[in-house]
Amino acid sequence: MVFQDRFRGRTAIVTGGASGIGLDVAARLAAEGAKVCLWDLQEDALAQAKARSGATDARALDIADPVQVARAMEEGVAALGGQLDVLVCSAGITGPNTTVRDYPVDAWQRVIDVNLNGLFYCNRAAVSPMERNGYGRIVNIASIAGKEGNPNASAYSASKAGVIGFTKSLGKELAKGEIRVNCVTPAAVRTAIFDQMSQQHIDFMLSKIPLARFGGIDEVASLVCWLASEECSFSTGAVFDVSGGRATY
């Protein structure tokens, strides 16, 4: 369901905006009145994603590089008219499905660099323009794996646990102003990220969901957009479940 004009006059940056949850969130924000800037590593997919979502701007960058993030934040905010109201951090990778004993060190580093360090760089860069604006909503995409720890997905699980802890910390830091920082913990949602996983791991994730199905991108986007809206005024540093009943806390 799209709410008419809920984000009229608001601006947003969405990382991982060329596909999956990020693209759906960006399209919904734009449909509800926001000016949106897409960030993604997939340069070839950005033009099509910009057209599909109705975004105002799109930028190709690697969020694991703090210099690129700082530059993109400055240029992206300028393209949005000098204001930043919403940041949705959806960019992420899974890494290989293998045991800790056999986990490649370079693959571990890349997962942490993108999923946790990159998210930190983006959140950090967003604070100043939001404070200047006197308003902000940051929504970080974590995972049920960050709560439970999936076997054969140690880097991904560790990175998403880090996102949860980081979100709680930043939410408390900014609580006395009008900036809210929250995260969502989806169970498996069928997106292109499944291409990075083994079928055995996909089957394992499905077996853990009491609703016996994968989540829909639209279901996650609905929650994200509420957290990105003015309606989310008394929740910060919080973790919102969207796991089909899998989460136990």
C-alpha positions in Angstrom: 0.0 0.0 0.0 1.3 3.4 -1.0 0.4 6.4 1.2 -0.1 9.5 -0.8 2.3 12.4 0.0 3.6 10.8 3.3 7.1 11.9 2.2 6.2 15.1 0.4 9.0 17.5 0.8 11.4 14.9 2.2 14.6 13.6 0.7 16.3 10.2 1.0 19.4 8.3 0.2 19.0 4.5 -0.2 22.1 2.3 -0.4 21.9 -0.9 -2.3 19.2 0.9 -4.3 19.7 -0.8 -7.6 18.0 -4.0 -6.7 16.1 -6.0 -4.0 14.8 -4.4 -0.8 16.7 -1.1 -1.6 15.0 -0.7 -5.0 11.6 -1.4 -3.6 12.0 1.0 -0.7 13.3 3.7 -3.0 10.3 3.3 -5.3 7.9 3.5 -2.4 9.6 6.6 -1.0 9.5 8.3 -4.4 5.8 7.3 -5.0 5.0 8.8 -1.7 6.6 12.1 -2.6 10.3 11.9 -1.6 13.2 13.0 -3.7 15.5 9.9 -3.6 19.2 9.3 -4.4 20.2 5.7 -5.1 23.6 4.4 -4.1 24.9 1.1 -5.5 28.1 -0.6 -6.6 26.3 -1.9 -9.7 26.9 1.0 -12.0 25.3 -0.8 -15.0 22.0 -1.4 -13.1 21.7 2.1 -11.7 20.2 3.9 -14.7 17.5 1.3 -15.0 16.8 1.4 -11.3 16.6 5.1 -11.3 14.0 5.0 -14.1 12.0 2.2 -12.4 12.0 3.8 -9.0 11.4 7.4 -10.0 14.5 8.4 -8.1 15.9 11.9 -8.6 19.6 10.9 -8.6 21.8 7.8 -8.7 25.5 7.3 -7.7 27.8 4.4 -8.2 30.2 3.8 -5.3 31.7 1.2 -3.0 30.4 2.0 0.5 33.4 0.1 1.9 35.5 3.1 0.9 35.0 6.0 3.4 36.4 8.5 0.9 33.8 7.5 -1.7 31.0 7.6 0.9 32.0 11.1 2.1 32.1 12.4 -1.5 28.8 10.8 -2.4 27.1 12.2 0.7 28.2 15.7 -0.2 27.2 15.4 -3.8 24.0 13.4 -3.1 22.7 15.9 -0.6 23.4 18.7 -3.0 21.5 16.9 -5.8 18.6 16.5 -3.4 18.5 20.3 -2.8 20.8 20.5 0.2 18.7 18.5 2.6 18.8 15.0 3.9 15.8 13.6 5.9 16.1 9.8 5.4 18.9 7.3 5.1 18.1 3.6 4.4 21.2 1.3 4.5 20.2 -1.8 2.4 23.5 -2.6 0.7 25.0 -5.9 1.7 26.6 -9.2 0.7 26.4 -12.7 2.1 29.9 -14.1 1.7 30.5 -17.8 1.1 28.6 -20.5 2.9 31.3 -22.5 4.7 32.6 -23.3 8.1 34.7 -21.0 10.2 37.7 -23.4 9.9 37.6 -23.0 6.1 36.4 -19.4 5.8 38.7 -17.4 3.5 40.2 -14.4 5.4 39.8 -12.1 2.4 36.1 -13.1 2.1 35.6 -12.4 5.8 37.2 -9.0 5.5 35.0 -8.1 2.5 31.7 -9.0 4.2 32.7 -7.0 7.3 33.9 -4.1 5.1 30.6 -3.9 3.2 28.0 -4.9 5.8 29.3 -3.3 8.9 32.1 -0.8 8.1 30.3 0.5 5.1 27.1 1.0 7.0 29.1 2.8 9.7 30.5 5.2 7.0 27.1 5.9 5.6 25.5 6.5 9.0 28.4 8.6 10.1 28.2 10.8 7.0 24.5 11.3 7.4 24.5 12.7 10.9 25.8 16.2 10.1 23.3 17.0 7.3 20.5 15.6 9.4 21.6 17.7 12.5 21.7 20.8 10.3 18.2 20.0 9.1 17.0 19.3 12.7 15.3 16.1 11.6 16.3 12.6 10.4 15.3 9.0 10.1 18.0 6.3 9.6 16.9 2.7 8.9 19.6 0.0 8.8 18.9 -3.4 7.3 20.2 -6.1 9.7 19.1 -9.7 9.6 17.7 -12.5 11.8 21.2 -14.0 11.4 22.5 -11.2 13.5 20.3 -12.4 16.4 20.7 -16.1 16.0 23.9 -16.7 14.1 23.4 -19.0 11.1 25.9 -21.9 10.7 28.2 -21.7 7.7 27.5 -17.9 7.5 29.8 -16.6 10.3 30.9 -13.4 8.6 27.4 -12.4 7.6 26.0 -13.3 11.0 28.7 -11.3 12.8 28.3 -8.3 10.5 24.6 -8.2 11.1 25.0 -8.6 14.8 27.3 -5.6 14.6 24.6 -3.6 12.7 22.2 -4.3 15.6 24.6 -3.1 18.3 25.7 -0.1 16.2 22.1 0.9 15.6 21.4 0.8 19.4 24.4 2.9 20.1 23.8 5.6 17.5 20.1 5.8 18.4 21.0 6.6 22.0 23.6 9.2 20.9 21.0 11.1 18.9 17.9 10.5 21.0 17.7 14.1 22.4 17.2 15.5 19.0 14.7 14.7 16.2 16.8 12.0 14.6 15.6 8.4 15.0 17.8 5.4 14.2 16.3 1.9 14.0 17.0 -1.4 12.2 15.0 -4.3 10.8 15.9 -8.0 11.1 14.4 -9.8 8.1 14.5 -13.6 7.8 15.2 -14.7 4.3 13.7 -12.7 1.5 14.0 -14.0 -2.0 16.2 -11.4 -3.8 19.3 -11.5 -6.0 21.3 -12.0 -2.8 20.1 -15.7 -3.0 22.5 -16.0 -6.0 25.4 -15.7 -3.5 24.1 -18.6 -1.3 24.2 -22.4 -1.7 20.8 -24.2 -2.1 21.5 -26.1 1.1 21.8 -22.8 3.0 18.6 -21.5 1.4 16.7 -24.7 2.4 18.1 -24.3 5.9 16.8 -20.8 6.2 13.3 -21.7 5.0 13.1 -24.6 7.5 13.5 -22.1 10.3 10.6 -19.9 9.4 7.3 -20.9 11.1 5.2 -19.3 8.3 6.9 -21.8 6.0 7.6 -19.2 3.3 10.2 -16.5 2.5 9.3 -12.9 3.1 8.2 -10.6 0.4 10.3 -7.6 -0.5 7.1 -5.5 -0.2 6.6 -6.7 3.3 10.0 -5.5 4.4 9.7 -2.3 2.5 6.4 -1.5 4.3 8.1 -1.7 7.7 11.2 0.2 6.5 9.0 3.1 5.1 7.1 3.4 8.4 10.4 3.6 10.3 11.6 6.3 7.7 8.4 8.4 8.3 7.4 11.0 10.8 5.0 8.5 12.3 8.0 6.7 13.8 8.6 9.3 16.6 9.0 7.4 19.8 11.2 4.5 18.7 14.9 4.8 18.4 17.8 2.4 18.8 15.3 -0.4 18.3 15.2 -3.7 16.4 12.1 -4.5 14.4 11.4 -8.1 13.5 10.1 -9.2 10.1 11.0 -12.9 10.2 7.8 -14.8 9.7 7.8 -15.9 13.3 11.4 -17.1 13.4 12.6 -14.5 15.9 12.4 -15.5 19.6 13.4 -12.0 20.9 
